[in-house]
Amino acid sequence: MELIQRPRRLRRNEQLRTLVRETALTPSNFVYPLFVCEGEGVKREIASMPGCYNMSIDNLVEEVGFARNEGISSVILFGVPDEKDAAGSGAYAEDGIVQRATRSLKRHFNDILVIADNCLCEYTDHGHCGVIDDGEVLNDPTLDLLARTAVAQAQAGADIIAPSNMMDGFVAAIRSALDRQGYEGVPVMSYAVKYASGFYGPFREAAQSTPRFGDRSGYQMDPANVREALREAALDVEQGADILMVKPALPYLDIIRAVRERFDLPVAAYQVSGEYAMIKAAGRMGWIDETRVMIESLTSIKRAGAEIILTYFARDMARAL
Ligand code: PBG
């Protein structure tokens, strides 16, 4: 009888499948994004992100404690300030919301990595990621503010600075400011490849950071481009990035793979708010099995080549494992 190949032999039971599984997720892969706001005792659920909250610092500390007990050891902080202005000064104020939250987390935990998102859009009254003149987002004047923000974040104890603003030269500007101030040991995780994506919608609701006019396609990338992604990543490597991030994740698995193959730095991917919202919404409608789709989508992101995954599912996933 003709010999037929039988790949099903290794799928016959869970033990065999586990034995040959190529991709495994662990809680140490995950970074948990959190929104911190002013006040005390505040915990407001974000309507389009069920299970995610705007939290005041006291509740943030509690949440990070829960996550830590489930095996999550990294968080990334986004600030939701009460006051916004044209220059986004809350981003770099010594007592800015993220700086205070970072100090507080560092006082409470000695084994939690605090990553500070570095951008202005949550702090500007116009909602853009940089300084505006005549309807234009100015590049170089914005760099100075991002550099100040990075130094303020490092001073507060942030372990990693994660610039997400997509100005040209932002890694170099942040790296040299950190080095000048004695923070040469603080790594930069660059949102090297960040697309102008409709998947950020729920985040903008959470951070109240929707641009008042125009959109971000003058600085974030065109979803149609892959060569440009490699060029963006190469520039960030030259400027001293320590970790490269691709964002969003699921619609850009090919980009994660391309960056993984081209560069030897650790690669991170951000499963963004809209990716989370879609899974949550369809799960709630009973149209998909939320847990299964969560595991499958996170597995695909890791399989594509990201060893670090920023995900709002961090706690759910840690519990599922
Ligand atoms: C700040 C920033 C954004 C996200 C992360 N950092 C929003 C944006 O660019 O509009 C989005 C993250 C998410 O959607 O979960 N620039």
Residues whose N, C-alpha, C, O or C-beta is under 5 A from the ligand:
A	BS01	PBG	C119 C121 S164 F199 Y200 F203 V272 S273 G274
